[in-house]
Every structure is written in structure tokens, then in C-alpha cells.
Amino acid sequence: MTSYLARTNRYDGMAYRRTGRSGLKLPAISLGLWHNFGDDRPLETQRAILRRAFDLGVTHFDLANNYGPPYGSAEANFGKLMAQDLRPYRDELVISTKAGYDMWSGPYGEWGSRKHLLSSLDQSLGRMGLDYVDIFYSHRFDPETPLEETMGTLVSAVQQGKALYVGISSYNAHRTREAAALLRQHGVPLLIHQPSYSMLNRWIEEDGLLDVLAEEGAGCIGFAPLAQGLLTDRYLNGIPEGSRATQGKSLEPDLVERTLDKLRALNDIAQRRGQTLAQLALTWLLRDPRVTSALIGASSVRQLEQNIAALQGPALTDDELTEIDKYATDSGLNMWARSSES
């Protein structure tokens, strides 16, 4: 292992967008560690991706307590690489984590209670070797815990110095407005919302979430912008061996078959623009100024570089947006709907 020195021109090619009405800017493309950073992937591959991301101006790394596999391993691996490579650059990084989904056994291992959220945050900080995270999220809405308790716990995380900002994920527009009001009562603004959002999963538009976020002064970071890999060139000719669809990892084979015509039509639009389908998907997501950042995953440095190159593409024209709308329709991809429907 060689010592890491970040590129001096790392900020030159990245666009940064203000997060709602806050003072915080995020890169237009952020890196999520949901997949590819567990113990099933070589640490050196993870190191190469993180180094290259930061060298390309990606300053935001997003995690959650149960990312892996196994649970917690993505944070632990990130913690190792943070200590070895990125520690000198801590003040240039935005590191986020989340709690709310299944993490450990027993009645306190998930959901939105004060017990779960603060215990999980302490565990996350320990795994990553950090004194604080920049953003701490309630990962999903808990229909059985008073929202006052969940939001009050996020306030406590800020007051205890364990988080600089707070956010929520997969809350619908109505619950988001309620959450923002509760946080505001304690002088802690809702910084950001992290919903699933892609050309094949547009629930936040119908729900009116973007309008609420604009009114509340909160940002939006869309996760799964490539629809769990569907919006790439990987499935244009069917389902390849070793793909997420063949492994039962958040993508069902029949769903691929149902969307194939849409994917090919969208790919034709991308090719006319000199882009890959993935680059078109990211350009489309970032077309709306209310969207602060697109949260991507990456299994290789090459994939990371290709996705970030989407920022160099031309803006979408009105005609292109109209054509995209013919094929960019809901495809049953929102695995997190249970949270947003509560």
C-alpha cells in the first residue's frame, strides 16, 4: 500500500450544488456504499474507488449502519480506508450514515425509536473511527413510533455533537412536512431528504415531495438513480450471468424483461446525445434544480469515471425531455414504498 496524496486539481471538474437553503454544498454526484463495500469485495478495490472518487471531486460518501454484507462491514471498511488514506482530508469530506432498517436482533435493532437511533449512531461512529458524521438520517418512517420522538432524537444527535446536520429518507411529502416542522421547533433544520428516484421510479413527482422540499428549504439527493443497474447498458441484450438480477439482489429477472423495450428506447436517445444510458439517467435526474445530488454506487474505477462523465454532457432539450417521458415511466421499482406510503 502506498501513501495517498489527493490530486491538487480535484475540484476543477466537479459541479457543487447548494443543499436547499443551507450553507452546505454537495457534489452533483455523490458516492454511496450500499453495495461493493462489504467484506465480499477486496479492500484494495474499495480503496481504489474511494481514492479516485475524491480525486474527481466527489466529497460526499454515504453509508448506513447495515450496509455490507455482513451488516456494518461497509462502515468498518470505510473506517479502515478513512484512517489509512482520507484522514488528512476529513474537513473536505461530507460523510453520512443512517439508521432505521434491520441492524441487530431484538426489539431495539430497527425502526425509529430514540433507543435504536442513538445506539446505532454510536456504533456507526465506532466502526468508522469518527467523532461525528456530517449528516445523520432517519432511514425510514416508523409508523409505530411518534414522529416527535424520532425527530427529537435527530436533534439530540446534533446537540451531542455527533452529527452536524440531519436528514430523512423515503418519507412521503406529508410526513416530510411534519418532520421539518418538528425539527424547526428545536432550531435544527431539515437539511436533506434521500428518496429513491430514477427515470423508472418517479414516485416523488406524483407525491409532490420536491415541492415540499423546496418550500421547506431542504435538499434532495436521489438514490438508485440507475434503477439498481437497469439504466445501464448491462441489460440491453437480456440478463447476463453474474448480474444483480441473477443473484436476487434487489432486481427481479421478470422486471428486467418487462422494461427491456423502455431501456432500449432510452438508450437510443442517449446514443444520439453521445452518452451512455447511465449518463443519460444521471443527466435527467440532475435536470431539476431542486435535486442537489445523484447518489451512485460503483463496482469499479472505470464505472465511477464513466458515471461522473455525465456531468460533461449537454443539457437536455425540451424535445428530448418530451421524448424521454414516453419511456421514463413507473416500472414497479420502488422497493422502499412501504416507508413512503405510511
N, C-alpha and C positions, 0 to 999 in steps of 0.2 A: 504493500500500500504506500503510495506517495502522498506527501502532504498536499493539500488543496489550497490553491490561491484563485479566487474568483476573477473572472475577466474584468478588466478595468472599464470596458465599454458595455457592460452587461445591461445598462438601462437604455441604450440608444435605440434598440429596435422594438421595445415593448410599449404598448399604449396602457395608460393607467386611468382609471375612471373613479370618480368620487362616489363613495358609498352613501347613497341618499343625500341627506343634508349634513352628514357628519364631516369631520376633518380627515377621515381615513380614505385613502385611495387604494384600490386593489388593481392588480394586473388584469387586463381584459381576459386573459386565460390563466386560470389557477390550476394547480395540480392536486388531485385527490388521491388518497392512498387506500381507497376502498378495496381494490384488487391489486395484486402484483407486489405487495409489500409485506406479505406474511412469511411464515417460515417455510412455505412451499416454493419460494423463489430465492435464488442465490443473493446473498447480501451485496456482492460486488455488482450485480446487475442493478439492484436498487440504488447503490451508491452512484453509479454512472448516470442513472436517470435524474437523481436529485441534483447532482453537480451540473449537468447540462441544463436542467431547468433553470437553476439560479443564474447560470452564465447567460441565459437567454432572457433574463429579466423577470422570471417568474418568482415573485417574492412571497406568494401565499401557498402554504401547504395545509391541506385539510384532512383531518383524521376523525376517528370516532373510537370510543372505548372498545368496541367489539370487532374492529377491522382485523383481518388475519388472512388465513387461518394459522393457528388457533386464535380465539379471541385474545385481544391485547397484544398480539405479536407485531402488528403494524406499528403501533406506538412504541413498542420496545425496540424494534429495528430502527425506526426513525430516531429514537433516542441515542442509539449507538452511533448513527451517522451524524447526528447533530453534534455529539461530543467530539467526534473524530474530524469532521470536516467543516461544519457550519457554525460552531460556537462563536468564532470571531465576528460573525455576521448576524448575531441574534437580533440586534436592533434594526436590521434591514429586513427582517422577516415578519410575516403575519402567520402565526400558527394557530389553527383552530382545532377543537375537538368537540365531541357531542356525547350525550348520554340520554337514554330513554328506551332503547331496544334491549332485548335479552343480552345479559352480560354474565351474570353468575346465578347460581341456583338459590332457591328460597324466595320469600316474598319481597325482598328488597333489591332484587337483581335486575329490575327493569322498571319502566314507566316513569312517572314524573313527580314522585314524592321528594320531599327535602332529603330524606334519608338516602334514597338512591342517587340523586343528582350530586350531592356534595361528596358522598363516599366515592362515587365514580370519578369525579374530578380529581380528588386526592390520588386515586390510583393512577389516573392518566398522567398527572404531573410526575409521579414517581417513575412510571415506565419511561417517560420522555426525558427525565432528568431536568425538568424545567421548574422555575419558581412560579411562573404564570403562563397562561395561554392568552393570546390576543383576543380570541373570540371563543366563547363557550355557548353551545347550543342546547336547547331542549330539542331532542332529535325527533320527537313525535308528540302529538297531542294526546293527553291522557284523559279519557272521558270519565274516569272514576276519582281523580284527584282534583280538588278545587284549583282552578287556574290561578287563583290568588297565591296558593302555596307554591306552585311551580314557578311563577314569575318572581315571587318573593325570594325563592332560592337563587334564581339568577342574579337578583340584586345582591344577595349575600355574597355570591362569588366575587362580584366587583368590589364590594365593601371590604372583603377579606384580602383583597389584592391578588386573588388567584386568576382573575380574568380582567382584561381591560374593557372589553365590550361583550355584549350578549346578543344572541340571535335565536331564531326558531326555525324548524324545518318541517315541511309537509303539513303546516296548519292551513286551513282554508281562510278565505278573506274575512269572514265574520269573526273567527277565533283570533285571527291576526290583529284585527282592530281592538278586540278586547285585551289581548296580551299587551299591545302597545300602550293602551290606556293605563293598565295596571303598572307597567314599568315606569311610565311617566310620573305616576303619583309618588314614586320613590326617587325621582331625579335621575333615573337610568334609562336612556332612550333605547328603543329597539333599533339596533344597528342594521340588521340584515335578516333576510329570510332566504332559506335554501330549499326551493321546491324542485321536484323533477320537472324538466321542461325540454322538449325537443320538437322537431317537425312532426313526429309521430305521437306526441304526448303533449297536447296543448290545453290541459285542464285549467291552467292558471288564467288563461284568457277568458274562458267561459265563466269562471268563478269570479272574475273581477279582482283577482289578487294584485295584479300590477297597479291598478288604480288605487287600491287601498295603500299599497306601499308608497306610492308617490305622495298621497295625501299625508301619510304618517312620517314622511321623510326618511324612510328606510330603504336600504339597497336590496338587490335581488341577485343571488348567484345561482344559476341554473345547473343542477346536477343531472347526470346521464344525458348530456346534450347529443350524444351519438347513439342514443337508444340502445344501450348495452351492446354496442358494436354493430347493430343493424345498419346504421347510417355510415357504413364504411364500404369499401369495395370487397369485403370478405365474403359477403353472401350473395353477390350479384349473379353468381352461377350455381346457386344452391348452397347446401350446408357442408362445409369442408370438415374433414376429420380433425379432431382436437379443438374445435371451436367451442365457444361458450354454450352454444345450442346443443352440442353433443354431450356436454358434461353436466347438463342440468343446472347450470349456473345462471340463474335469473333470465333465461331466454329459452322458450319452448320451441321445438322444431316446427310445430304446426303454425306458430305465429310467423316464423320466417317465411313459410310457404304462402301465407295469406298476404304478406306485404311485398312479395317479390316484384309485382308489377309496379307498385309505387316506387320501390327502391330504384328500379331500372329507369323509370321516367325522371326521377330526381337526379340520377347520375347523368342522364343526358344533358340536363340543364347545367350541371356542374362542369361537364366536359366542354360545353360551349363557352363557359366562362374561364376555361383554363385551370379549373380547380378539381380536386378530388371530391367525392361525395362527402367525406368527413369535413373537408374545408368549407364546403357549401353549408353544411349543417351548422358549423360554428359561426360563419358569417351571418347566417339567418338568425341565429339566437341573439347575436350582438347587434342586430339591426335596430332594436328598441333601446333608446337611451335610458329607460328605467332599469334595464338589465346591467348590473355592474360588471359581472364576470361570468365566464363559462367555465365550469369545473370539469376538467377532463381527467381521465386515467391514462396511463401509459405503460405498456409492457416492454418497451424498448426505447432507446435513444432516438432511433430513426422515426418511430411513430410519434414521439414527442415533437421532434423537429417538424415533421410534416403538418401536425395539427397547429402548431404555433405559426406556421407559414400562412395559415388562413388570414392572419391579420394584414398580410401584404396584398390580399385580393381586392378587387374593386368593390365599391358599394353596390348593393342590389338595386336595380331599377324598379320602377313601379310595374312595368310589364313583367319582369322576372318574378316579382313577388306575387303577381296575379297568377302566373303560370304555376308557381310553387304551391299556391293554395289549392290547386286542383288535386294535388297528390299528397300534400302535407296535412293529413287528416288523422284523427284519433285511431289508434290501432290496438287498443287494449293493452298498453304497455305500462300503465301506472300501477306498479306493484305496491305503491305506498298510499293507495286511495283510501284505505281504511282510516288512516290518520286524518286526511283532509276531509273525509266525509263525516267525521264525528262532530 
